[in-house]
Amino acid sequence: MENKRKALGKGLEQLFSNEVINFDNFEKEIVNTAKVNDIINIPINEIRSNPYQPRKTFNEETLQELAESIKEYGIVEPIIVKKSIKGYELIAGERRTKASEIAGLETIPAIIKDFNDQEMMEIALIENIQRENLNPIDEATAYENIIQISNMTQEEFAKKFGKSRSHVTNMLGLLKLPKATKKLVEENKISMGHARALSKLNDEELINNLADRILNESLTVRELEHIIQESKLPKRNKNSQKNEDVNMHYKIYERIMREKIGTKIKIKNNKIEIPFDREKDLERILEILGIEIIGD
């Protein structure tokens, strides 16, 4: 791993350190250190999105504008991809790729690099939050994925991505909202301030009803907070954050055990559940755990 870090260069070492990073520096480092032979034209139809791309929707109007620019001036900067079993996976340059396809291009200049899954997830998030704002739900989902996979604390994540701890906590809180309300947040029909206030409530029906009132009555964030306070609506348990931190650790332990045992593990209420299909499967699990059953 150390050898790989040295090969990445200074800009890329910074990307995967615990310091606040800058996506523009990361991409420039790759492009500026690339040799002429490193930039090749690859078929657009062989490229698929970064599987960890947090952005689920793209602004069609800005894509069309970029497509027109590409028609006139071509691709100014190559995209960055990773070779996969079949074709390529995007590391950086999703909008350029989509716009090039709209412009009718069949190939696009690219630099091929190798990154692991966690690195690709971090790159995708960094590009989006520094280049073009994600909607709050996509951003919150990306935060959660990186925290779980990289085994970071919220504080470590906040430091690395240049966010305050309270911002990270508030963003993750949005993921508890009911599906209908989350959709309104994704579509920017209710603001982040409204969503943050609603996320502190514990009753889905009440949250959805208040979300409707925000739309129909044009409630300000202050008015919403006043309604919640005056109505004494049930809020989330003050210990919920502690429980969430415990659950986060459980998910990490579940993943580690699943990788070792080869079956889905469930940790809940101070119990570990290890399901098995048949006796042979149970024997396999016991053998992995080093448990020897001596017959009569």
C-alpha positions as CSV (number, residue, x, y, z in Angstrom):
1,M,0.0,0.0,0.0
2,E,2.9,2.3,0.9
3,N,4.4,1.8,-2.6
4,K,1.1,2.7,-4.2
5,R,0.9,5.9,-2.2
6,K,4.4,7.0,-3.4
7,A,3.3,6.3,-7.0
8,L,0.2,8.5,-6.6
9,G,2.2,11.7,-6.1
10,K,1.9,14.5,-3.6
11,G,-1.6,15.7,-4.6
12,L,-3.0,12.2,-4.4
13,E,-1.3,11.4,-1.1
14,Q,-3.1,14.5,0.3
15,L,-6.4,13.2,-1.1
16,F,-6.3,10.1,1.1
17,S,-4.7,11.6,4.1
18,N,-6.7,12.9,7.1
19,E,-6.1,16.6,6.0
20,V,-8.7,18.7,4.3
21,I,-8.3,18.0,0.6
22,N,-9.0,19.9,-2.6
23,F,-10.4,18.1,-5.6
24,D,-9.0,20.6,-8.2
25,N,-5.5,19.9,-6.9
26,F,-6.1,16.2,-7.1
27,E,-7.3,16.3,-10.7
28,K,-4.5,18.7,-11.8
29,E,-1.9,16.4,-10.2
30,I,-3.1,13.5,-12.4
31,V,-3.4,15.5,-15.6
32,N,-0.1,17.5,-15.2
33,T,2.0,14.4,-14.4
34,A,0.4,12.3,-17.2
35,K,2.7,11.6,-20.2
36,V,1.4,12.0,-23.7
37,N,1.0,8.3,-24.1
38,D,-1.0,8.1,-20.8
39,I,-3.9,10.0,-22.5
40,I,-5.9,7.7,-24.8
41,N,-9.3,7.9,-26.5
42,I,-11.7,5.3,-25.2
43,P,-15.3,4.5,-26.4
44,I,-17.9,6.4,-24.5
45,N,-20.2,3.3,-24.6
46,E,-17.6,1.3,-22.7
47,I,-17.7,3.8,-19.7
48,R,-20.0,3.4,-16.8
49,S,-20.6,5.7,-13.8
50,N,-18.5,5.5,-10.7
51,P,-20.7,3.0,-8.7
52,Y,-20.2,5.3,-5.7
53,Q,-21.3,8.4,-7.5
54,P,-23.6,10.2,-4.9
55,R,-25.3,12.4,-7.5
56,K,-28.5,10.6,-8.7
57,T,-29.7,13.5,-10.9
58,F,-27.9,15.9,-13.2
59,N,-29.1,19.3,-14.4
60,E,-30.1,18.8,-18.0
61,E,-29.8,22.5,-18.9
62,T,-26.1,22.7,-17.7
63,L,-25.3,19.4,-19.4
64,Q,-26.7,20.8,-22.7
65,E,-24.6,24.0,-22.3
66,L,-21.5,21.9,-21.7
67,A,-22.4,19.7,-24.8
68,E,-22.5,22.8,-26.9
69,S,-19.2,24.0,-25.6
70,I,-17.7,20.5,-26.4
71,K,-19.1,20.7,-29.9
72,E,-17.3,24.0,-30.4
73,Y,-14.1,23.6,-28.5
74,G,-13.7,19.8,-27.9
75,I,-12.7,18.2,-24.5
76,V,-10.4,20.6,-22.7
77,E,-9.4,18.2,-20.0
78,P,-9.3,14.4,-20.1
79,I,-11.5,12.4,-17.8
80,I,-10.1,9.9,-15.3
81,V,-11.2,6.3,-15.4
82,K,-10.4,2.9,-13.8
83,K,-10.1,-0.2,-15.9
84,S,-12.8,-2.7,-14.9
85,I,-13.6,-6.3,-15.9
86,K,-15.7,-5.0,-18.7
87,G,-14.9,-1.5,-20.0
88,Y,-14.1,1.4,-17.6
89,E,-15.5,3.0,-14.5
90,L,-15.5,6.8,-14.1
91,I,-13.3,8.3,-11.4
92,A,-13.6,11.9,-12.4
93,G,-15.5,13.7,-15.2
94,E,-19.0,12.3,-15.1
95,R,-20.5,15.6,-16.5
96,R,-18.0,15.8,-19.3
97,T,-18.7,12.2,-20.3
98,K,-22.5,12.7,-20.3
99,A,-22.2,16.0,-22.2
100,S,-19.8,14.4,-24.7
101,E,-22.4,11.7,-25.4
102,I,-25.1,14.4,-25.9
103,A,-22.7,16.2,-28.3
104,G,-22.5,13.0,-30.4
105,L,-18.9,12.0,-29.6
106,E,-18.1,8.3,-29.8
107,T,-14.8,8.5,-27.9
108,I,-13.4,10.7,-25.2
109,P,-9.8,11.4,-24.0
110,A,-9.0,9.6,-20.7
111,I,-6.3,8.8,-18.2
112,I,-6.5,5.3,-16.7
113,K,-5.7,5.1,-13.0
114,D,-6.2,2.4,-10.3
115,F,-8.1,3.1,-7.1
116,N,-9.8,0.9,-4.6
117,D,-13.5,1.1,-3.7
118,Q,-13.1,3.4,-0.7
119,E,-10.9,5.8,-2.7
120,M,-13.4,5.9,-5.6
121,M,-16.2,6.7,-3.1
122,E,-14.3,9.5,-1.6
123,I,-13.3,11.0,-5.0
124,A,-16.9,11.0,-6.2
125,L,-18.0,12.8,-3.1
126,I,-15.2,15.3,-3.1
127,E,-15.8,16.2,-6.8
128,N,-19.5,16.8,-6.2
129,I,-19.4,18.8,-3.0
130,Q,-16.5,21.0,-4.3
131,R,-17.5,21.4,-7.9
132,E,-21.3,21.4,-7.9
133,N,-23.6,21.2,-4.9
134,L,-25.3,17.9,-4.3
135,N,-28.9,17.9,-3.1
136,P,-28.9,17.4,0.7
137,I,-30.2,13.8,0.6
138,D,-27.6,12.6,-1.9
139,E,-24.9,14.4,0.1
140,A,-26.1,12.8,3.4
141,T,-26.2,9.4,1.8
142,A,-22.6,9.8,0.6
143,Y,-21.5,10.9,4.1
144,E,-23.1,7.8,5.6
145,N,-21.5,5.4,3.0
146,I,-18.0,6.7,3.5
147,I,-18.3,6.7,7.3
148,Q,-19.4,3.1,7.3
149,I,-16.9,1.8,4.8
150,S,-13.9,3.7,6.1
151,N,-14.7,3.1,9.8
152,M,-14.4,6.9,10.4
153,T,-16.0,8.7,13.3
154,Q,-18.2,11.7,12.4
155,E,-15.5,14.0,13.8
156,E,-12.8,12.4,11.6
157,F,-15.0,12.7,8.6
158,A,-15.8,16.3,9.4
159,K,-12.1,17.2,9.6
160,K,-11.1,15.3,6.4
161,F,-13.9,16.9,4.3
162,G,-13.7,20.4,5.8
163,K,-17.1,20.3,7.5
164,S,-18.2,21.1,11.0
165,R,-19.1,18.2,13.2
166,S,-22.6,19.7,13.7
167,H,-23.1,20.0,9.9
168,V,-22.2,16.3,9.5
169,T,-24.6,15.3,12.3
170,N,-27.4,17.4,10.9
171,M,-26.9,16.0,7.4
172,L,-27.0,12.4,8.6
173,G,-30.2,13.2,10.5
174,L,-31.9,13.9,7.2
175,L,-31.7,10.2,6.3
176,K,-34.3,9.5,9.1
177,L,-37.0,11.5,7.3
178,P,-39.9,9.6,5.7
179,K,-39.5,8.8,2.1
180,A,-42.1,11.4,0.9
181,T,-40.4,14.2,2.8
182,K,-36.9,13.2,1.6
183,K,-38.2,13.5,-1.9
184,L,-39.3,17.1,-1.3
185,V,-35.8,17.8,0.0
186,E,-34.2,16.2,-3.0
187,E,-36.4,18.4,-5.3
188,N,-35.6,21.5,-3.3
189,K,-39.2,22.0,-2.5
190,I,-38.4,22.4,1.2
191,S,-35.2,23.9,2.5
192,M,-32.4,22.4,4.4
193,G,-33.5,24.4,7.4
194,H,-37.0,23.0,7.3
195,A,-35.6,19.5,6.8
196,R,-33.3,19.8,9.8
197,A,-36.1,20.9,12.0
198,L,-38.4,18.0,10.8
199,S,-35.6,15.5,11.2
200,K,-35.6,16.0,15.0
201,L,-39.2,14.7,15.2
202,N,-40.0,11.0,15.7
203,D,-43.5,10.6,14.1
204,E,-43.6,10.0,10.4
205,E,-47.2,11.1,9.9
206,L,-46.6,14.3,11.7
207,I,-43.4,15.0,9.7
208,N,-45.3,14.4,6.4
209,N,-48.2,16.6,7.6
210,L,-45.8,19.4,8.5
211,A,-44.0,19.1,5.2
212,D,-47.3,19.6,3.5
213,R,-48.0,22.7,5.6
214,I,-44.5,24.1,4.6
215,L,-45.6,23.8,1.0
216,N,-49.2,25.0,1.3
217,E,-48.7,27.7,3.9
218,S,-45.2,28.8,2.9
219,L,-44.0,28.4,6.5
220,T,-40.6,29.9,7.3
221,V,-38.1,27.8,9.2
222,R,-38.7,30.0,12.3
223,E,-42.5,29.5,12.0
224,L,-42.0,25.7,11.7
225,E,-39.8,25.6,14.7
226,H,-42.3,27.6,16.7
227,I,-45.1,25.2,15.7
228,I,-43.0,22.2,16.8
229,Q,-42.1,23.9,20.1
230,E,-45.6,25.1,20.9
231,S,-47.3,21.8,19.9
232,K,-44.8,19.8,22.1
233,L,-44.5,17.3,19.3
234,P,-42.6,14.2,20.2
235,K,-38.9,14.6,19.4
236,R,-36.2,12.0,18.9
237,N,-34.8,10.6,22.1
238,K,-31.8,12.7,23.3
239,N,-29.9,9.4,23.5
240,S,-30.6,8.6,19.9
241,Q,-27.2,9.9,18.7
242,K,-25.5,7.6,21.2
243,N,-27.5,4.7,19.9
244,E,-26.7,5.6,16.3
245,D,-22.9,5.6,17.2
246,V,-23.4,2.1,18.7
247,N,-25.3,0.9,15.7
248,M,-22.6,2.3,13.4
249,H,-20.0,0.2,15.2
250,Y,-22.3,-2.8,15.0
251,K,-22.5,-2.4,11.2
252,I,-18.7,-2.3,11.0
253,Y,-18.4,-5.5,13.2
254,E,-21.1,-7.2,11.1
255,R,-19.2,-6.4,7.9
256,I,-15.9,-7.8,9.4
257,M,-17.6,-11.0,10.6
258,R,-19.4,-11.5,7.3
259,E,-16.1,-11.3,5.4
260,K,-14.6,-13.9,7.8
261,I,-17.5,-16.3,8.1
262,G,-19.0,-15.8,4.6
263,T,-22.6,-15.4,5.8
264,K,-24.7,-12.4,6.9
265,I,-24.3,-11.5,10.5
266,K,-26.8,-9.6,12.7
267,I,-25.7,-7.8,15.9
268,K,-28.6,-6.3,17.9
269,N,-29.7,-6.0,21.5
270,N,-26.3,-7.4,22.7
271,K,-26.8,-10.5,20.7
272,I,-25.0,-11.9,17.6
273,E,-27.1,-13.9,15.2
274,I,-25.4,-16.2,12.7
275,P,-27.9,-17.8,10.4
276,F,-27.1,-21.1,8.5
277,D,-29.0,-23.1,5.8
278,R,-28.1,-26.7,6.8
279,E,-26.0,-28.7,9.1
280,K,-23.0,-28.7,6.8
281,D,-23.1,-24.9,6.8
282,L,-23.2,-24.9,10.6
283,E,-20.1,-27.2,10.6
284,R,-18.3,-24.9,8.3
285,I,-19.0,-21.9,10.5
286,L,-17.9,-23.7,13.6
287,E,-14.7,-24.7,11.9
288,I,-13.9,-21.1,10.9
289,L,-14.6,-20.1,14.5
290,G,-12.2,-22.8,15.8
291,I,-14.9,-24.7,17.6
292,E,-14.4,-28.5,17.5
293,I,-17.3,-30.7,18.3
294,I,-16.3,-34.1,19.7
295,G,-18.8,-36.8,19.1
296,D,-19.9,-39.4,21.7
